């Protein structure tokens, strides 16, 4: 067995994932220890999963921590040099984690190694890696690929990029200490971009690995019966976090302009859709609501209203 395989723990955050969590776990090789952070308080799942998977530790949180706090908690529990963070709506393909670990020897300056991400077997550039802007300057170009277009095949070879989504990432925990861990002011969304940006500003690399792959069923990490509530929460926190990210990394003025525009347009759309499409009306209301709370510098206290 490749020696570095012993130095990696797989971390999965979950919130009422239903059967999707087990599907995710089954595709992770038994050679890796797995840590589950359960934000739904499903204590019966701890007994079930720990009895079925001997390489698994199931931590049940007393509150819904959100993504950054979950990973920060995991970072305190994990003892290995590397963490492979992922989520229940991801299927890890054969040799994915092993191939990522092999590249740790080739790219010593990496902070994050990320697999190539397919969305329901299609490759979408924006769903795989991001271009981050600092003072309107780009660190990298997207190799002339159209951001929103779906491709059957990704670019060939490994690619050094600005940022990667939190869908799946192998993190060097020693370098994570150098940027003071995840930003736990965020509940969900843009925590991955914030992490990547701070790593890049420290001079570390973020690299997409071509021979490591996962398949992602986007926005489906929860059980389908909670779709409406989770959709509201997702839009609320996306707006809040996007404005928070701008305040943190650009300026208060720029964040205010973006936030005001988002509140205005989302409010108008919510009103217009109210009669003809109630679900879209609620979605735009969630966006406006989250943006308003962020502009007012209030904490992201909204939580999905789901009970056992």
Backbone bond lengths (Angstrom), bond angles and torsions (degrees), N, CA, C in turn:
res aa  C-N    CA-C-N  psi(-1)  N-CA   C-N-CA  omega(-1)  CA-C   N-CA-C  phi
1 X - - - 1.463 - - 1.526 110.22 -
2 X 1.316 115.51 136.96 1.463 120.70 177.16 1.521 109.62 -59.36
3 X 1.326 116.69 129.39 1.464 122.14 -171.45 1.530 112.88 -58.48
4 X 1.338 117.60 -37.28 1.457 120.23 -176.86 1.530 112.86 -66.30
5 X 1.331 117.69 -19.02 1.471 120.15 178.24 1.520 111.74 -60.62
6 X 1.336 116.33 -28.51 1.462 120.64 179.54 1.528 111.63 -73.80
7 X 1.326 116.00 -15.82 1.465 121.18 -174.27 1.524 113.72 -98.87
8 X 1.336 116.97 20.29 1.459 119.80 -176.68 1.530 111.22 -132.09
9 X 1.325 115.82 134.78 1.465 122.79 173.49 1.519 108.45 -117.12
10 X 1.320 116.42 134.33 1.462 121.67 177.03 1.525 108.94 -88.19
11 X 1.330 117.28 128.01 1.460 122.47 -178.83 1.527 109.03 -117.67
12 X 1.334 116.15 127.47 1.462 121.60 179.25 1.522 108.85 -126.79
13 X 1.329 117.25 123.74 1.459 120.65 173.29 1.525 107.96 -92.38
14 X 1.331 116.40 140.83 1.459 119.68 -176.93 1.521 111.19 -140.42
15 X 1.329 114.29 147.70 1.463 120.93 177.50 1.526 107.51 -147.04
16 X 1.323 116.34 96.89 1.467 122.66 -178.35 1.531 111.38 50.72
17 X 1.324 114.75 55.71 1.464 120.76 -176.20 1.523 113.24 -81.60
18 X 1.322 117.78 -14.97 1.455 119.91 -179.06 1.522 111.33 64.70
19 X 1.324 116.98 -140.20 1.461 122.25 -176.42 1.531 112.56 -72.83
20 X 1.314 118.27 -14.15 1.462 121.42 -176.27 1.524 111.85 -65.05
21 X 1.326 116.58 -33.35 1.456 119.73 -179.33 1.526 110.90 -61.85
22 X 1.323 116.47 -46.01 1.463 119.41 -179.18 1.525 111.24 -65.37
23 X 1.313 117.77 -36.87 1.462 120.83 177.23 1.520 110.74 -61.14
24 X 1.320 115.66 -39.94 1.462 120.98 177.99 1.526 110.36 -64.80
25 X 1.325 116.74 -48.36 1.466 121.73 -177.10 1.528 111.83 -61.19
26 X 1.316 116.93 -39.88 1.462 121.18 -176.67 1.524 112.93 -61.61
27 X 1.318 117.54 -21.88 1.462 120.94 -179.85 1.525 113.12 -93.81
28 X 1.318 116.60 4.85 1.464 121.16 177.70 1.529 108.72 -99.59
29 X 1.319 118.98 123.12 1.468 121.50 -177.59 1.530 112.24 -56.90
30 X 1.315 116.29 145.60 1.463 122.09 -176.98 1.521 113.21 -66.83
31 X 1.327 117.45 -14.78 1.466 119.95 -179.83 1.522 111.99 -68.59
32 X 1.336 116.97 -17.22 1.460 120.50 -178.51 1.526 111.19 -100.54
33 X 1.329 115.91 136.12 1.462 119.87 170.23 1.520 108.88 -73.38
34 X 1.330 115.53 144.41 1.468 121.60 -177.70 1.524 109.14 -121.15
35 X 1.312 116.23 133.91 1.464 122.17 174.19 1.523 108.31 -117.54
36 X 1.342 115.90 121.35 1.462 121.70 175.94 1.524 108.95 -101.73
37 X 1.324 117.17 129.62 1.458 121.83 171.88 1.525 107.04 -107.12
38 X 1.327 117.04 107.22 1.464 122.99 -176.12 1.523 109.53 -95.35
39 X 1.340 116.53 111.65 1.462 121.50 -179.67 1.520 113.10 -92.04
40 X 1.324 116.73 2.43 1.461 120.68 -179.70 1.515 113.81 -99.46
41 X 1.327 117.03 -2.87 1.469 120.94 178.82 1.520 113.81 67.72
42 X 1.327 117.82 28.32 1.466 121.42 -178.47 1.530 110.39 -84.20
43 X 1.313 115.83 83.40 1.466 121.39 -173.67 1.527 112.88 -65.46
44 X 1.319 117.21 -30.25 1.459 119.81 178.59 1.525 111.52 -66.11
45 X 1.321 117.01 -27.93 1.461 120.69 178.22 1.528 111.23 -67.69
46 X 1.312 116.99 -31.29 1.472 120.72 178.39 1.531 110.23 -60.19
47 X 1.323 116.06 -46.87 1.460 120.54 -179.88 1.525 110.76 -63.17
48 X 1.311 115.72 -44.46 1.467 120.93 -177.49 1.529 111.43 -63.41
49 X 1.326 117.27 -52.32 1.459 120.51 -173.74 1.527 112.73 -71.70
50 X 1.328 117.42 -38.24 1.459 118.77 -179.33 1.522 112.03 -70.59
51 X 1.336 117.44 -27.19 1.464 119.90 176.73 1.535 111.32 -78.63
52 X 1.339 116.65 -29.55 1.461 120.45 -176.79 1.526 112.50 -86.27
53 X 1.332 116.90 -35.00 1.463 121.13 -177.26 1.536 108.66 -119.65
54 X 1.309 116.01 108.38 1.467 121.49 -174.04 1.520 113.19 -72.19
55 X 1.317 116.40 -16.56 1.469 120.85 179.67 1.527 111.93 -95.10
56 X 1.338 117.14 17.41 1.464 121.32 -170.37 1.529 112.15 -120.40
57 X 1.343 114.42 136.08 1.462 122.54 172.91 1.522 107.63 -116.08
58 X 1.327 116.63 122.89 1.471 121.69 -174.07 1.523 108.61 -110.01
59 X 1.347 116.19 110.68 1.468 121.63 -178.94 1.527 109.09 -100.68
60 X 1.318 116.54 122.09 1.465 121.76 179.26 1.526 109.19 -100.42
61 X 1.328 116.43 115.62 1.456 121.02 179.67 1.528 110.30 -81.04
62 X 1.323 116.00 148.03 1.470 121.35 176.84 1.525 112.49 -80.69
63 X 1.326 116.41 -7.30 1.462 120.86 178.72 1.523 108.92 -146.66
64 X 1.326 116.17 164.82 1.457 121.17 176.94 1.524 108.17 -82.04
65 X 1.323 115.91 102.35 1.458 121.11 -172.94 1.524 113.23 -77.39
66 X 1.328 116.93 -25.45 1.452 119.88 -170.70 1.519 109.92 83.28
67 X 1.317 116.38 179.01 1.466 120.64 -172.10 1.529 113.67 -73.17
68 X 1.340 120.80 -55.31 1.467 119.36 -176.54 1.529 113.76 -60.64
69 X 1.318 117.73 -42.66 1.469 119.65 179.08 1.520 111.36 -66.01
70 X 1.337 116.82 -33.84 1.463 120.16 176.99 1.526 110.76 -64.15
71 X 1.327 115.99 -46.01 1.460 119.49 -179.87 1.527 111.64 -70.04
72 X 1.326 116.53 -33.60 1.459 119.83 176.05 1.535 110.71 -65.60
73 X 1.332 115.98 -40.96 1.458 120.61 175.08 1.523 110.13 -62.01
74 X 1.318 116.53 -45.45 1.464 120.90 178.93 1.523 110.88 -59.64
75 X 1.320 116.21 -38.26 1.461 120.50 -179.72 1.525 111.86 -62.90
76 X 1.324 117.19 -26.15 1.468 121.19 177.08 1.527 111.41 -81.70
77 X 1.322 116.63 -27.00 1.466 121.17 -178.27 1.529 111.83 -85.66
78 X 1.317 115.57 -40.00 1.469 121.54 -175.38 1.526 111.09 -66.62
79 X 1.322 115.63 141.85 1.465 121.63 -179.93 1.524 112.92 -110.23
80 X 1.328 117.78 -14.67 1.459 120.96 -177.28 1.529 111.56 -78.51
81 X 1.328 115.88 162.63 1.460 120.87 -179.01 1.529 111.87 -67.73
82 X 1.338 116.43 -32.94 1.458 120.53 -176.01 1.526 111.75 -118.19
83 X 1.332 114.74 148.00 1.463 122.75 170.98 1.515 107.97 -119.16
84 X 1.331 116.13 133.58 1.463 119.97 170.66 1.515 106.31 -107.96
85 X 1.340 116.40 105.34 1.459 121.70 -176.63 1.523 110.91 -94.38
86 X 1.322 115.77 132.99 1.456 119.53 176.78 1.525 109.42 -152.03
87 X 1.343 117.21 -169.27 1.461 121.36 -173.30 1.528 110.79 -142.04
88 X 1.329 118.52 165.01 1.470 121.34 -171.67 1.520 115.97 -62.87
89 X 1.335 118.20 -23.96 1.465 119.56 -178.48 1.520 112.65 -90.06
90 X 1.325 116.29 22.21 1.461 122.67 -179.91 1.530 110.36 -115.66
91 X 1.311 116.37 134.73 1.453 122.04 172.45 1.530 107.69 -107.29
92 X 1.318 115.95 115.95 1.459 121.83 -179.86 1.528 108.45 -82.05
93 X 1.321 116.89 120.98 1.456 120.40 -177.04 1.529 111.74 -80.52
94 X 1.319 115.54 166.08 1.460 122.92 -174.07 1.531 111.82 -55.19
95 X 1.333 115.28 132.17 1.473 124.21 176.91 1.526 113.80 64.69
96 X 1.324 117.40 14.12 1.464 120.21 -178.74 1.528 111.62 -60.57
97 X 1.307 116.73 -57.63 1.470 120.20 -176.03 1.524 110.41 -66.88
98 X 1.326 116.65 -40.23 1.464 120.61 179.08 1.525 111.29 -59.62
99 X 1.327 117.36 -42.36 1.467 120.64 -179.67 1.523 112.27 -70.12
100 X 1.326 116.51 -33.31 1.464 119.39 173.65 1.531 110.62 -62.44
101 X 1.311 116.09 -44.57 1.461 120.51 -177.97 1.528 112.55 -65.70
102 X 1.322 116.26 -33.70 1.466 119.21 176.86 1.520 111.08 -62.40
103 X 1.333 115.68 -33.77 1.470 119.45 -178.35 1.532 113.25 -76.40
104 X 1.340 117.41 -10.18 1.471 119.18 177.05 1.521 111.06 -63.53
105 X 1.320 116.75 -26.69 1.470 121.16 178.90 1.529 111.38 -80.69
106 X 1.314 116.10 -24.96 1.465 120.69 -176.05 1.528 111.31 -86.34
107 X 1.348 116.55 -32.83 1.462 121.45 -176.83 1.535 110.04 -119.05
108 X 1.328 117.65 78.35 1.471 120.19 -174.92 1.523 114.76 -65.33
109 X 1.347 117.86 -19.73 1.462 120.25 -178.29 1.524 112.84 -91.19
110 X 1.333 117.96 8.61 1.463 119.53 -177.07 1.530 110.90 -74.80
111 X 1.317 115.46 148.30 1.466 121.96 167.50 1.519 109.75 -107.57
112 X 1.357 115.46 -37.22 1.463 121.75 178.29 1.529 109.18 -132.45
113 X 1.325 115.35 131.20 1.466 121.51 166.70 1.516 106.37 -111.96
114 X 1.316 115.69 128.71 1.459 119.52 -176.24 1.519 110.36 -122.14
115 X 1.334 116.99 138.94 1.462 118.66 175.01 1.519 111.03 -71.22
116 X 1.307 116.68 163.38 1.455 122.12 171.69 1.527 108.17 -72.79
117 X 1.328 117.01 128.59 1.463 121.19 -172.44 1.524 110.74 -106.14
118 X 1.312 115.18 123.99 1.455 121.56 173.14 1.528 108.53 -104.04
119 X 1.320 115.87 145.07 1.463 121.21 177.33 1.519 107.66 -111.63
120 X 1.329 113.81 105.13 1.467 119.46 -175.68 1.533 110.83 50.93
121 X 1.339 114.77 47.15 1.464 125.42 174.03 1.529 114.43 74.69
122 X 1.343 117.07 5.02 1.458 120.98 174.63 1.526 109.40 -110.67
123 X 1.324 115.78 146.44 1.458 120.44 179.49 1.528 109.69 -99.25
124 X 1.324 115.95 119.33 1.463 122.30 178.27 1.522 107.59 -118.84
125 X 1.321 116.78 122.86 1.462 120.44 -173.76 1.525 111.58 -56.55
126 X 1.333 117.35 -48.63 1.457 121.07 -175.97 1.532 111.96 -62.89
127 X 1.322 116.91 -28.29 1.453 120.47 178.27 1.506 113.65 -81.47
128 X 1.339 116.72 -3.61 1.457 120.67 -176.38 1.519 112.54 -110.30
129 X 1.333 116.65 -50.86 1.461 118.37 176.46 1.519 110.87 -146.30
130 X 1.335 115.15 162.02 1.465 121.09 -170.52 1.514 111.43 -123.38
131 X 1.313 115.57 152.76 1.462 122.06 169.48 1.520 107.18 -99.18
132 X 1.314 116.68 118.59 1.463 121.61 178.30 1.517 109.06 -96.63
133 X 1.316 116.49 143.74 1.463 121.02 -179.30 1.523 109.40 -117.18
134 X 1.308 115.03 131.79 1.464 121.11 174.57 1.517 107.06 -124.64
135 X 1.342 115.92 116.11 1.465 121.46 -176.64 1.528 110.39 53.11
136 X 1.350 113.99 40.87 1.462 122.51 176.31 1.532 114.35 65.36
137 X 1.331 117.57 17.91 1.460 120.77 176.17 1.531 108.80 -111.14
138 X 1.328 115.57 137.18 1.456 120.32 -179.72 1.532 110.19 -94.38
139 X 1.315 116.10 142.30 1.461 120.18 174.16 1.528 111.31 -80.97
140 X 1.329 116.82 -33.06 1.446 119.47 -175.65 1.524 110.85 -148.44
141 X 1.308 115.96 164.20 1.453 121.58 177.21 1.528 109.22 -109.17
142 X 1.297 116.73 156.27 1.460 119.88 -175.94 1.526 112.17 -91.45
143 X 1.312 116.87 34.31 1.467 122.59 174.72 1.533 113.07 50.79
144 X 1.338 115.23 37.25 1.462 122.34 176.79 1.534 113.98 61.41
145 X 1.320 116.99 16.87 1.462 119.80 174.27 1.521 108.56 -82.92
146 X 1.306 116.59 141.74 1.455 120.61 177.38 1.524 108.90 -76.20
147 X 1.329 115.34 125.38 1.456 121.77 -170.28 1.533 113.00 -55.32
148 X 1.322 118.16 -47.18 1.460 121.00 -172.22 1.538 113.56 -90.41
149 X 1.305 117.36 -4.51 1.452 120.07 -175.33 1.525 111.66 -80.03
150 X 1.333 116.48 143.82 1.463 122.28 176.85 1.523 109.37 -94.07
151 X 1.313 116.32 136.20 1.454 122.80 179.83 1.534 109.29 -120.99
152 X 1.312 116.37 153.32 1.457 119.68 175.04 1.518 110.71 -76.74
153 X 1.340 116.79 -30.97 1.457 121.13 -178.98 1.527 109.89 -128.90
154 X 1.320 117.82 142.11 1.477 121.40 176.70 1.519 110.21 -81.08
155 X 1.339 117.82 172.85 1.468 120.61 175.19 1.527 110.93 -59.10
156 X 1.319 116.96 150.16 1.459 120.71 179.54 1.523 110.91 -81.58
157 X 1.329 115.15 144.50 1.456 120.50 176.08 1.517 113.47 83.89
158 X 1.325 115.03 167.43 1.459 121.06 177.73 1.533 109.50 -77.01
159 X 1.335 115.97 147.90 1.464 120.69 -175.50 1.530 109.73 -131.21
160 X 1.334 116.27 129.62 1.463 121.09 172.13 1.520 107.70 -83.45
161 X 1.335 117.34 124.95 1.465 121.46 -172.14 1.528 111.02 -128.88
162 X 1.318 115.12 171.21 1.468 121.31 175.10 1.519 111.61 -70.53
163 X 1.323 114.98 -54.20 1.457 119.40 -172.65 1.510 111.52 -151.01
164 X 1.318 115.10 157.18 1.460 121.80 176.70 1.524 109.06 -131.21
165 X 1.314 115.94 154.03 1.459 119.69 178.27 1.526 110.28 -71.24
166 X 1.324 115.69 160.33 1.461 120.78 179.47 1.514 113.71 -78.74
167 X 1.324 117.60 9.84 1.461 121.53 -179.27 1.522 111.87 -55.14
168 X 1.324 115.49 -44.90 1.464 121.26 178.59 1.517 108.27 -160.84
169 X 1.317 117.90 125.73 1.455 120.50 -179.77 1.531 111.00 -153.71
170 X 1.319 115.44 136.21 1.458 122.29 173.48 1.518 107.68 -94.43
171 X 1.320 117.13 121.30 1.463 122.09 -173.28 1.528 110.54 -114.97
172 X 1.322 115.72 135.03 1.464 121.72 171.79 1.530 107.32 -81.46
173 X 1.323 116.79 110.93 1.463 120.76 -174.02 1.528 112.54 -68.32
174 X 1.327 117.81 -25.99 1.470 119.64 176.72 1.523 110.30 -64.77
175 X 1.308 116.28 -40.15 1.478 119.65 178.65 1.529 110.95 -74.86
176 X 1.324 116.71 -29.08 1.463 120.36 176.88 1.531 111.00 -62.20
177 X 1.313 116.79 -34.42 1.472 121.02 177.28 1.526 111.18 -64.37
178 X 1.323 116.32 -31.90 1.461 120.69 -176.20 1.528 112.84 -72.00
179 X 1.339 117.31 -16.96 1.476 119.66 176.94 1.541 110.76 -113.18
180 X 1.331 115.83 16.15 1.468 121.27 174.89 1.533 113.90 63.72
181 X 1.339 114.97 38.33 1.468 120.38 168.58 1.536 111.75 70.33
182 X 1.329 114.69 -169.50 1.467 122.15 178.84 1.527 110.72 -71.75
183 X 1.309 116.88 155.56 1.465 121.72 175.32 1.531 108.05 -83.58
184 X 1.320 116.21 101.42 1.466 121.09 -175.71 1.526 113.14 -82.02
185 X 1.330 117.89 4.34 1.470 119.72 170.47 1.527 110.78 -71.08
186 X 1.329 115.64 -22.41 1.468 122.03 179.80 1.519 109.01 -87.40
187 X 1.320 116.67 141.48 1.466 120.74 174.06 1.527 110.48 -91.51
188 X 1.316 116.08 -43.86 1.457 120.98 -179.32 1.530 108.82 -164.46
189 X 1.301 116.90 148.96 1.462 126.33 178.34 1.531 112.77 76.53
190 X 1.316 114.36 135.74 1.462 125.83 -179.10 1.524 113.04 69.86
191 X 1.334 117.94 -1.36 1.465 119.02 173.06 1.522 110.65 -65.67
192 X 1.339 116.77 -31.52 1.460 120.42 178.01 1.523 111.34 -71.56
193 X 1.340 117.17 -42.55 1.466 120.40 178.76 1.534 111.12 -66.21
194 X 1.316 115.62 -38.13 1.472 120.13 177.46 1.521 110.50 -63.17
195 X 1.321 116.74 -43.66 1.458 121.78 179.08 1.527 110.23 -61.98
196 X 1.319 115.93 -48.11 1.464 120.66 -179.16 1.525 111.63 -61.60
197 X 1.316 116.46 -43.69 1.456 120.60 -177.93 1.525 110.80 -63.03
198 X 1.322 116.96 -43.22 1.471 119.93 179.79 1.530 111.74 -67.53
199 X 1.320 117.36 -35.42 1.462 120.13 173.95 1.529 111.03 -63.65
200 X 1.345 116.18 -44.20 1.465 120.06 -178.13 1.525 111.28 -65.22
201 X 1.335 116.11 -38.45 1.465 119.52 178.80 1.526 112.13 -66.43
202 X 1.314 116.94 -22.69 1.469 122.52 175.22 1.529 111.71 -83.93
203 X 1.324 115.87 -6.32 1.457 119.31 178.17 1.517 115.08 92.40
204 X 1.333 117.75 8.18 1.460 121.17 178.90 1.525 110.35 -87.28
205 X 1.317 115.26 156.43 1.464 120.78 -179.24 1.526 112.41 -97.26
206 X 1.326 114.28 150.64 1.462 123.05 172.25 1.523 105.54 -121.37
207 X 1.320 117.15 121.79 1.463 120.33 -169.04 1.519 111.52 -127.42
208 X 1.342 115.14 130.03 1.454 122.14 172.51 1.522 108.52 -84.50
209 X 1.327 116.54 127.92 1.456 121.96 -177.53 1.532 109.17 -102.68
210 X 1.315 116.03 122.62 1.466 120.58 -170.97 1.526 113.68 -73.44
211 X 1.335 118.03 -30.90 1.460 119.10 -176.65 1.531 112.97 -98.04
212 X 1.325 115.63 21.11 1.476 122.27 171.61 1.521 106.91 -124.74
213 X 1.322 117.30 125.14 1.462 120.11 -172.46 1.521 112.15 -135.37
214 X 1.349 115.15 147.67 1.463 122.20 169.68 1.522 108.45 -133.63
215 X 1.310 116.39 158.31 1.464 122.01 173.50 1.523 108.03 -114.79
216 X 1.326 116.02 129.25 1.463 121.65 -172.70 1.523 110.54 -118.08
217 X 1.320 116.15 128.20 1.459 121.75 172.93 1.528 106.62 -100.12
218 X 1.323 116.53 90.72 1.465 122.67 -167.67 1.527 113.31 -59.04
219 X 1.348 115.42 142.67 1.468 124.70 176.96 1.535 111.77 59.42
220 X 1.320 117.09 33.27 1.466 120.41 -176.60 1.529 112.10 -132.79
221 X 1.328 116.93 27.04 1.464 119.45 -177.25 1.523 113.25 -77.46
222 X 1.326 117.67 -5.47 1.451 123.06 179.79 1.522 109.92 -112.74
223 X 1.320 116.53 166.24 1.456 121.01 175.58 1.531 109.59 -64.77
224 X 1.327 116.48 143.07 1.464 121.52 -174.67 1.529 114.17 -61.10
225 X 1.334 117.79 -23.23 1.470 120.12 -178.21 1.528 111.89 -69.52
226 X 1.353 116.37 -15.45 1.463 120.37 -179.72 1.527 111.87 -103.16
227 X 1.316 117.01 19.19 1.456 121.36 -172.35 1.523 113.21 -57.92
228 X 1.336 118.37 -48.02 1.465 121.17 -175.98 1.524 111.86 -63.71
229 X 1.319 115.94 -46.40 1.462 119.70 -178.78 1.524 111.28 -65.69
230 X 1.328 116.67 -41.09 1.452 120.35 -179.01 1.531 111.26 -71.04
231 X 1.317 117.30 -31.56 1.458 120.38 177.40 1.527 110.52 -66.58
232 X 1.334 116.94 -41.12 1.467 120.90 176.43 1.529 109.57 -61.38
233 X 1.327 116.16 -47.82 1.462 121.04 -179.28 1.524 111.35 -61.50
234 X 1.321 116.19 -42.49 1.468 120.93 -178.96 1.523 110.95 -60.28
235 X 1.330 118.10 -47.33 1.460 121.21 -179.48 1.518 112.35 -68.56
236 X 1.333 116.51 -37.41 1.470 121.14 178.25 1.526 110.01 -60.60
237 X 1.332 115.78 -51.72 1.467 119.70 -175.23 1.521 112.56 -73.83
238 X 1.327 117.58 -30.24 1.461 119.37 176.83 1.532 109.85 -61.52
239 X 1.329 116.81 -43.90 1.466 120.48 178.62 1.526 110.89 -65.11
240 X 1.340 115.76 -47.33 1.466 118.83 -178.86 1.521 110.98 -58.81
241 X 1.322 116.11 -47.68 1.464 120.88 -173.88 1.530 112.19 -70.51
242 X 1.315 116.72 -34.49 1.457 119.04 179.86 1.521 110.93 -64.34
243 X 1.313 116.72 -41.12 1.464 120.52 178.75 1.523 110.40 -70.79
244 X 1.320 116.61 -40.48 1.478 120.73 176.45 1.526 110.25 -58.53
245 X 1.334 116.81 -43.69 1.459 122.07 179.79 1.532 110.41 -60.36
246 X 1.329 116.94 -42.92 1.461 120.78 178.59 1.525 111.38 -65.12
247 X 1.320 116.77 -41.33 1.471 119.84 178.20 1.524 110.82 -62.13
248 X 1.295 116.24 -39.30 1.463 121.50 -175.97 1.527 112.09 -73.43
249 X 1.329 117.08 -38.28 1.462 119.85 -169.54 1.532 114.67 -113.49
250 X 1.345 118.29 -6.81 1.464 119.55 174.81 1.525 108.93 -123.20
251 X 1.322 116.94 -96.77 1.470 119.67 178.76 1.524 109.44 -153.72
252 X 1.325 115.28 159.25 1.458 121.05 177.49 1.535 110.31 -61.43
253 X 1.331 116.09 -39.13 1.459 120.48 -177.75 1.534 110.77 -64.63
254 X 1.324 116.05 -46.63 1.461 120.72 179.92 1.530 110.33 -62.80
255 X 1.323 116.08 -40.83 1.462 120.15 178.86 1.524 111.01 -65.49
256 X 1.344 116.29 -39.40 1.468 120.18 179.71 1.529 110.85 -64.69
257 X 1.319 116.66 -44.07 1.466 119.68 179.67 1.525 111.26 -60.79
258 X 1.323 115.93 -45.59 1.460 119.35 179.14 1.526 110.34 -63.99
259 X 1.336 116.21 -45.47 1.459 120.79 -178.12 1.509 113.00 -63.55
260 X 1.344 116.59 -42.46 1.464 120.39 178.88 1.525 110.55 -62.28
261 X 1.334 116.20 -42.95 1.463 120.45 178.50 1.529 111.21 -62.79
262 X 1.331 116.09 -40.85 1.461 120.58 179.72 1.526 111.52 -65.40
263 X 1.320 116.35 -42.91 1.467 120.23 178.44 1.524 110.92 -62.25
264 X 1.329 115.64 -44.88 1.466 120.48 -177.74 1.533 111.45 -63.39
265 X 1.329 116.44 -52.47 1.468 119.69 -176.64 1.528 111.81 -67.02
266 X 1.334 117.06 -40.30 1.463 120.20 -179.45 1.523 111.47 -68.28
267 X 1.325 117.22 -36.82 1.464 120.98 178.19 1.523 111.14 -65.36
268 X 1.331 115.86 -44.17 1.470 120.22 178.76 1.526 110.32 -61.76
269 X 1.339 116.71 -45.36 1.464 120.65 179.66 1.525 111.59 -63.75
270 X 1.331 116.03 -38.52 1.467 119.84 179.10 1.528 111.04 -61.80
271 X 1.323 115.71 -41.94 1.476 120.41 179.21 1.532 110.94 -67.33
272 X 1.346 116.61 -43.75 1.460 120.91 -177.66 1.529 112.14 -65.75
273 X 1.327 115.69 -35.71 1.467 119.75 -178.34 1.526 112.91 -83.62
274 X 1.319 117.32 -9.62 1.465 121.13 -170.50 1.526 112.81 -55.85
275 X 1.308 117.47 -39.76 1.467 121.00 -176.67 1.525 111.91 -84.53
276 X 1.349 116.64 -40.15 1.461 120.11 -168.37 1.537 113.67 -96.65
277 X 1.327 116.97 -26.00 1.466 119.18 -178.80 1.523 108.57 -149.36
278 X 1.330 115.29 88.41 1.464 120.68 -173.05 1.533 112.85 -61.77
279 X 1.342 117.50 -36.58 1.470 119.90 -178.40 1.526 111.37 -65.22
280 X 1.341 117.52 -41.50 1.462 120.55 177.19 1.525 110.95 -67.72
281 X 1.313 116.38 -34.52 1.463 120.45 177.03 1.527 110.64 -60.95
282 X 1.316 115.81 -43.60 1.468 120.73 179.68 1.525 111.01 -66.40
283 X 1.340 116.48 -39.38 1.468 120.68 178.75 1.522 111.12 -59.65
284 X 1.325 116.94 -46.80 1.470 120.28 -178.96 1.529 111.81 -71.13
285 X 1.328 116.35 -30.64 1.462 118.81 173.79 1.527 110.48 -63.90
286 X 1.336 116.71 -41.43 1.469 121.22 178.56 1.525 111.00 -60.82
287 X 1.327 116.73 -41.45 1.463 120.79 178.72 1.523 111.35 -63.10
288 X 1.337 116.25 -45.77 1.466 120.57 -179.93 1.521 111.46 -64.91
289 X 1.327 115.95 -41.32 1.463 122.05 -178.54 1.534 110.54 -63.20
290 X 1.321 117.02 -49.19 1.458 120.81 179.34 1.511 112.41 -62.25
291 X 1.338 116.82 -39.73 1.459 121.31 178.87 1.528 111.28 -64.37
292 X 1.326 117.18 -41.58 1.463 121.53 179.73 1.526 110.88 -62.10
293 X 1.310 117.15 -45.48 1.467 120.89 179.96 1.529 110.88 -62.03
294 X 1.328 116.28 -38.12 1.461 119.89 179.83 1.519 111.93 -69.59
295 X 1.329 117.22 -42.42 1.469 121.12 177.86 1.529 111.23 -60.80
296 X 1.316 115.67 -34.97 1.473 120.25 -179.98 1.532 112.43 -79.75
297 X 1.332 115.74 5.04 1.475 122.23 179.37 1.525 113.10 60.63
298 X 1.326 115.72 31.85 1.459 120.94 175.93 1.517 110.06 -94.02
299 X 1.309 116.62 156.67 1.463 121.88 -176.02 1.534 110.57 -72.93
300 X 1.343 117.01 155.25 1.469 120.57 -179.16 1.527 110.75 -80.68
301 X 1.326 116.02 72.38 1.471 121.00 -171.77 1.523 114.38 -85.87
302 X 1.327 117.84 -3.98 1.464 118.35 178.98 1.526 110.51 -67.15
303 X 1.337 116.56 134.83 1.447 122.27 177.71 1.527 109.87 -131.82
304 X 1.323 117.05 141.67 1.466 119.52 176.06 1.533 110.91 -56.45
305 X 1.322 116.90 134.01 1.463 121.43 -176.44 1.534 110.03 -88.67
306 X 1.334 114.53 77.15 1.455 122.01 -179.52 1.526 108.53 -125.22
307 X 1.312 116.00 130.41 1.471 120.80 -179.50 1.527 109.54 -126.44
308 X 1.327 113.77 151.28 1.462 119.14 176.45 1.515 110.64 -69.84
